[in-house]
Every structure is written in structure tokens, then in C-alpha cells.
Amino acid sequence: SDTTSFYELLQEQLGEQDLTEHQKELAGYLIGSFDDDGLLRKQSHSIK
């Protein structure tokens, strides 16, 4: 199938940004924290 997942799309867009390695790591962590509905359901204090 040629469909791109929400996660893959965000990862692709992240790769196109001019960010430091640290910023990319943080953004990648947040992207990986989204659920299948594209929502960040973690409590803010649990995101470290």
C-alpha cells in the first residue's frame, strides 16, 4: 500500500527542518508519544 502513516509523515517533516540534534531528539520523542489518533495523551509531567 502507498499510504503514509501520520507518524511517518511527521518524521519526514521533522527531517526537513533546520534543527539542532537536541531539538530533533526532543521532537522525535514527542512524535513517538502520539497515539494512533494523533493525540498526545500523556500527562505533561510524564514527558521528560
Distance bins in CASP14 RR format, pairs under 12 A and 6 or more apart:
PFRMAT RR
TARGET T0000
AUTHOR 0000-0000-0000
RMODE 2
METHOD distances of the structure
MODEL  1
2 8 0 0 0 0 0 1 0 0 0 0 0
3 9 0 0 0 0 0 1 0 0 0 0 0
4 10 0 0 0 0 1 0 0 0 0 0 0
4 11 0 0 0 0 1 0 0 0 0 0 0
4 12 1 0 0 1 0 0 0 0 0 0 0
4 13 0 0 0 0 0 1 0 0 0 0 0
5 11 0 0 0 0 1 0 0 0 0 0 0
5 12 0 0 0 0 0 1 0 0 0 0 0
5 31 0 0 0 0 0 1 0 0 0 0 0
5 32 0 0 0 0 0 1 0 0 0 0 0
5 34 0 0 0 0 0 1 0 0 0 0 0
5 36 0 0 0 0 1 0 0 0 0 0 0
5 38 0 0 0 0 0 1 0 0 0 0 0
6 12 0 0 0 0 0 1 0 0 0 0 0
6 13 0 0 0 0 0 1 0 0 0 0 0
6 31 0 0 0 0 1 0 0 0 0 0 0
6 32 0 0 0 0 0 1 0 0 0 0 0
6 34 1 0 0 1 0 0 0 0 0 0 0
6 35 0 0 0 0 1 0 0 0 0 0 0
6 36 0 0 0 0 1 0 0 0 0 0 0
6 37 0 0 0 0 1 0 0 0 0 0 0
6 38 1 0 1 0 0 0 0 0 0 0 0
6 39 0 0 0 0 0 1 0 0 0 0 0
7 13 0 0 0 0 0 1 0 0 0 0 0
7 14 0 0 0 0 0 1 0 0 0 0 0
7 28 0 0 0 0 1 0 0 0 0 0 0
7 30 0 0 0 0 0 1 0 0 0 0 0
7 31 1 0 0 1 0 0 0 0 0 0 0
7 32 1 0 0 1 0 0 0 0 0 0 0
7 33 0 0 0 0 0 1 0 0 0 0 0
7 34 1 0 0 1 0 0 0 0 0 0 0
7 35 0 0 0 0 0 1 0 0 0 0 0
7 36 0 0 0 0 1 0 0 0 0 0 0
7 37 0 0 0 0 0 1 0 0 0 0 0
7 38 0 0 0 0 1 0 0 0 0 0 0
8 14 0 0 0 0 0 1 0 0 0 0 0
8 15 0 0 0 0 0 1 0 0 0 0 0
8 31 0 0 0 0 1 0 0 0 0 0 0
8 32 0 0 0 0 0 1 0 0 0 0 0
8 34 0 0 0 0 0 1 0 0 0 0 0
9 15 0 0 0 0 0 1 0 0 0 0 0
9 16 0 0 0 0 0 1 0 0 0 0 0
9 31 0 0 0 0 1 0 0 0 0 0 0
9 34 0 0 0 0 0 1 0 0 0 0 0
9 38 0 0 0 0 0 1 0 0 0 0 0
10 16 0 0 0 0 0 1 0 0 0 0 0
10 17 0 0 0 0 0 1 0 0 0 0 0
10 27 0 0 0 0 1 0 0 0 0 0 0
10 28 0 0 0 0 1 0 0 0 0 0 0
10 29 0 0 0 0 0 1 0 0 0 0 0
10 30 0 0 0 0 1 0 0 0 0 0 0
10 31 1 0 1 0 0 0 0 0 0 0 0
10 32 0 0 0 0 1 0 0 0 0 0 0
10 33 0 0 0 0 0 1 0 0 0 0 0
10 34 1 0 0 1 0 0 0 0 0 0 0
10 38 0 0 0 0 1 0 0 0 0 0 0
10 40 0 0 0 0 0 1 0 0 0 0 0
11 17 0 0 0 0 0 1 0 0 0 0 0
11 24 0 0 0 0 0 1 0 0 0 0 0
11 27 0 0 0 0 1 0 0 0 0 0 0
11 28 1 0 0 1 0 0 0 0 0 0 0
11 29 0 0 0 0 0 1 0 0 0 0 0
11 30 0 0 0 0 0 1 0 0 0 0 0
11 31 1 0 0 1 0 0 0 0 0 0 0
11 32 0 0 0 0 1 0 0 0 0 0 0
11 34 0 0 0 0 0 1 0 0 0 0 0
12 28 0 0 0 0 0 1 0 0 0 0 0
12 31 0 0 0 0 0 1 0 0 0 0 0
13 19 0 0 0 0 0 1 0 0 0 0 0
13 24 0 0 0 0 0 1 0 0 0 0 0
13 27 0 0 0 0 1 0 0 0 0 0 0
13 28 0 0 0 0 0 1 0 0 0 0 0
13 31 0 0 0 0 1 0 0 0 0 0 0
14 23 0 0 0 0 1 0 0 0 0 0 0
14 24 1 0 0 1 0 0 0 0 0 0 0
14 25 0 0 0 0 0 1 0 0 0 0 0
14 26 0 0 0 0 0 1 0 0 0 0 0
14 27 1 0 1 0 0 0 0 0 0 0 0
14 28 1 0 0 1 0 0 0 0 0 0 0
14 29 0 0 0 0 0 1 0 0 0 0 0
14 30 0 0 0 0 1 0 0 0 0 0 0
14 31 1 0 0 1 0 0 0 0 0 0 0
14 32 0 0 0 0 0 1 0 0 0 0 0
15 21 0 0 0 0 0 1 0 0 0 0 0
15 23 0 0 0 0 0 1 0 0 0 0 0
15 24 1 0 0 1 0 0 0 0 0 0 0
15 27 0 0 0 0 1 0 0 0 0 0 0
15 28 0 0 0 0 1 0 0 0 0 0 0
15 31 0 0 0 0 0 1 0 0 0 0 0
16 24 0 0 0 0 0 1 0 0 0 0 0
16 27 0 0 0 0 0 1 0 0 0 0 0
17 23 0 0 0 0 1 0 0 0 0 0 0
17 24 1 0 0 1 0 0 0 0 0 0 0
17 26 0 0 0 0 0 1 0 0 0 0 0
17 27 1 0 0 1 0 0 0 0 0 0 0
17 28 0 0 0 0 0 1 0 0 0 0 0
17 31 0 0 0 0 0 1 0 0 0 0 0
18 24 0 0 0 0 0 1 0 0 0 0 0
19 25 0 0 0 0 1 0 0 0 0 0 0
19 26 0 0 0 0 1 0 0 0 0 0 0
19 27 1 0 0 1 0 0 0 0 0 0 0
19 28 0 0 0 0 0 1 0 0 0 0 0
20 26 0 0 0 0 1 0 0 0 0 0 0
20 27 0 0 0 0 0 1 0 0 0 0 0
21 27 0 0 0 0 0 1 0 0 0 0 0
21 28 0 0 0 0 0 1 0 0 0 0 0
22 28 0 0 0 0 0 1 0 0 0 0 0
22 29 0 0 0 0 0 1 0 0 0 0 0
23 29 0 0 0 0 0 1 0 0 0 0 0
23 30 0 0 0 0 0 1 0 0 0 0 0
24 30 0 0 0 0 0 1 0 0 0 0 0
24 31 0 0 0 0 0 1 0 0 0 0 0
25 31 0 0 0 0 0 1 0 0 0 0 0
25 32 0 0 0 0 0 1 0 0 0 0 0
26 32 0 0 0 0 0 1 0 0 0 0 0
26 33 0 0 0 0 0 1 0 0 0 0 0
26 47 0 0 0 0 1 0 0 0 0 0 0
26 48 0 0 0 0 0 1 0 0 0 0 0
27 33 0 0 0 0 0 1 0 0 0 0 0
27 34 0 0 0 0 0 1 0 0 0 0 0
28 34 0 0 0 0 0 1 0 0 0 0 0
28 47 0 0 0 0 0 1 0 0 0 0 0
29 40 0 0 0 0 0 1 0 0 0 0 0
29 42 0 0 0 0 0 1 0 0 0 0 0
29 46 0 0 0 0 0 1 0 0 0 0 0
29 47 1 0 0 1 0 0 0 0 0 0 0
29 48 0 0 0 0 1 0 0 0 0 0 0
30 38 0 0 0 0 0 1 0 0 0 0 0
30 39 0 0 0 0 0 1 0 0 0 0 0
30 40 1 0 0 1 0 0 0 0 0 0 0
30 42 0 0 0 0 1 0 0 0 0 0 0
30 44 0 0 0 0 0 1 0 0 0 0 0
30 47 1 0 0 1 0 0 0 0 0 0 0
30 48 0 0 0 0 0 1 0 0 0 0 0
31 38 0 0 0 0 1 0 0 0 0 0 0
31 40 0 0 0 0 1 0 0 0 0 0 0
32 38 0 0 0 0 0 1 0 0 0 0 0
32 39 0 0 0 0 0 1 0 0 0 0 0
32 40 0 0 0 0 1 0 0 0 0 0 0
32 41 0 0 0 0 0 1 0 0 0 0 0
32 42 0 0 0 0 0 1 0 0 0 0 0
32 47 0 0 0 0 0 1 0 0 0 0 0
33 39 0 0 0 0 1 0 0 0 0 0 0
33 40 1 0 1 0 0 0 0 0 0 0 0
33 41 0 0 0 0 1 0 0 0 0 0 0
33 42 1 0 1 0 0 0 0 0 0 0 0
33 43 0 0 0 0 0 1 0 0 0 0 0
33 44 0 0 0 0 0 1 0 0 0 0 0
33 46 0 0 0 0 1 0 0 0 0 0 0
33 47 1 0 0 1 0 0 0 0 0 0 0
33 48 0 0 0 0 0 1 0 0 0 0 0
34 40 1 0 1 0 0 0 0 0 0 0 0
34 41 0 0 0 0 1 0 0 0 0 0 0
34 42 0 0 0 0 1 0 0 0 0 0 0
34 47 0 0 0 0 0 1 0 0 0 0 0
35 41 1 0 1 0 0 0 0 0 0 0 0
35 42 0 0 0 0 1 0 0 0 0 0 0
40 46 0 0 0 0 0 1 0 0 0 0 0
40 47 0 0 0 0 1 0 0 0 0 0 0
41 47 0 0 0 0 0 1 0 0 0 0 0
42 48 0 0 0 0 0 1 0 0 0 0 0
END
